[in-house]
Structures are given as C-alpha cells and as structure tokens.
Amino acid sequence: MSEADLYNRQPSKIVMYSASWCPDCRRAKAFFETRGVEYLDVDIGRDSEAYRFIEKTTRRVRIPTIFFPDGTMLIEPSNEMLTAKLENRL
C-alpha cells in the first residue's frame, strides 16, 4: 500500500478509516479478515490528518468510512452492504 492511498477518495486498494474503540469498525474489520480481503486500516484516533480527512469527507466524524479503488465510499456499512459491494452489486 502506498502513501498515495492515504487521504485519497480513490485509493489503489481498500482503505478503512476506523478507531480502536468503535464496535462497528471491529465488525467491519472482522468481516474483511474472515473473507481474506486485503485492506489498509487507518486509525483516526492516532492520525490527526486522517481524522480531519474523515470529518471533511463525511461532514462529521462517521466511522468506519471505507474507500474503494473504484472511487466509491461506504459510511458505517452493514455486513450486507459490504457483501453487496464485494460482489459488485453496489
């Protein structure tokens, strides 16, 4: 994963902005990990630039926010939404 994928609305691979305390973030990570989906996790609690990027992008801080290489973004997606996205139904 290159540095160009950070703070980018169209990264070369999936990028998830999350926080360690967020239960929805843990669920989304587990979803990707159990399916062997490669992604970059950016903790907005440890990266102030990431926090500002998500705040600007979502108009308030909403996580997980996940960017995909096709330029789409999912905010606080359910497992069903993630499944649909990975199956190219979104």
N, C-alpha and C positions, 0 to 999 in steps of 0.2 A: 504494500500500500504506500503510495507516495504522499508527500506532504501536500501535494496539489489536491488531494481528496478531502482535506480538512477545510471546513468552512466553505464548501462548494456545493451548490444545488444540483450539480450533475457529476458526481464522482465516478471514478472508473470501477469501483466496487461498492457494495452496500456499506453505508455509514450510518450508525445508530448513535444519536445523542441521548445520553441517559444520565442517571445518578444512582449511586450505590444504595440509597435509602428508598428508592421508588419500586413498589411491588409490580407495577405494570412493566417496568423496564426489566426486572428479573424474569418475568414471564416471557417477554419477547426474546430475551437472550436465550432462555431455555428452549423456546420454540426453534430458533435458528440452530442452536447447538445439537439438539436431538435429531435434526434433519441434515446435519453436516453442512449448513450454509455458512460460507465464509463472509465475515463482516468485520468492520472496524468499529470498536466501541469507544466513544469519546465521552468521558465523564465531565459533565458541565460543572460539577462541584469542585473539580480540580483544575479546570481550564476556563479561566475567566473570559477568554476570547470566544470559546465555544458557547458559554452562557449568553454573551451578548449577541452572537450569531443566531441562536435559537430564539432569544427574546425578540429580535428584529424580524425574524422569519415568521414566527407564529403569533406575533403581536402581544404576546405574553409568554411566559415560560411554560411550555406544554411538552411533556416527555412521556414515553420515548417519541422522538421525532426521527424518522428513518428516511434517508435519501437513497434513491436507486440510480443505477447508471443510465436509465432511460429518461432521467430528469423528473420522475415522479417522486412524490413525498407522501408519507403516511404519518399522521399525527395520532398518537395514542391508539394504534390499531389493535383490533381483537385478533385472536388466533385465526378466525375465519377470514378476516381481511388479509392477513399475511399469507394464508394458504392460497387465496384467490390471486394475490399479487404474484406469488411464486409460480403459479400455474398459468400466468399471463391472462387472467380473467379480469383484471382491473385496468 
